[in-house]
Amino acid sequence: MDSNINERLKLEEYSKKYLQGEYYEQKKFENRIVDNFLTDPELDEFWTSSQSENAQYIKDTSMAPMAEMLFGQEPSTHTTANYHIFKNFYNNPQWSHLVDIIQPKLEAEFGSNIRASHIHVLDSWFPYGLHNDAEQPNMKLAPEPAWTLIIPFDTCESTTYVFNERSGFKDAMEFAKYYNVKPHGLETTGLTKEEYELDFSPITHPDNLSYLTVETKFKWKRGSCFAADRFKYHCSSNYLNQGIKNKKAIILWTSLA
Ligand SMILES: [Fe+2]
């Protein structure tokens, strides 16, 4: 394969073309769930490779201030998530067996021009708040942002919430301000008081949900593939409320050639 296959667009160029431009207003990526996308042995291959020293390890502590404020957790002991990144996915021979597993399945489901511009194993220890996944520049050979894919290792009482609202801003409040969206109550968001208490409280404040409307709830299931538009706001349910300590999945930020 071409040695430059993994070359990225420069952030400035990417942002101008895909985050600020008309791209995302014109393109729509429908949600879908594909059950049994990866088999147990295939999931095991991904897990084993993610734990090898060839994978790039990054510890994310972005939710540390929230964990300290809400639960008094000492920031130095906090882990939001561990990332195990399959860097240079398409031209690192260490990953060729993973490409052979997943690329044909991606193409069969999403079209022959789809690429995994970013792929990692997420080992989550604190639920992610509202965000979208559009900001990461893609491979030059497949520059157009498309779907986020979540392929859980665990079947558990954790849900990924996806909202109808979408934009190039990572922060939903910036989106609301820019588009002058009027706030509404939880009922219009599409949540009962009970759902809010179980799946969001105390991590996501109702004010932050008041500009959004629930589109889809994806309950984590081992080996299933959940695909959602990278521009749509989404968040994890507060799985700590369910007594779950940790959850793991393969995450892909896909793009189109
Ligand atoms: Fe995300």
Boltz pocket constraint, residues with backbone or C-beta under 6 A from the ligand:
constraints:
  - pocket:
      binder: B
      contacts: [[A, 131], [A, 132], [A, 133], [A, 148], [A, 234]]
      max_distance: 6.0
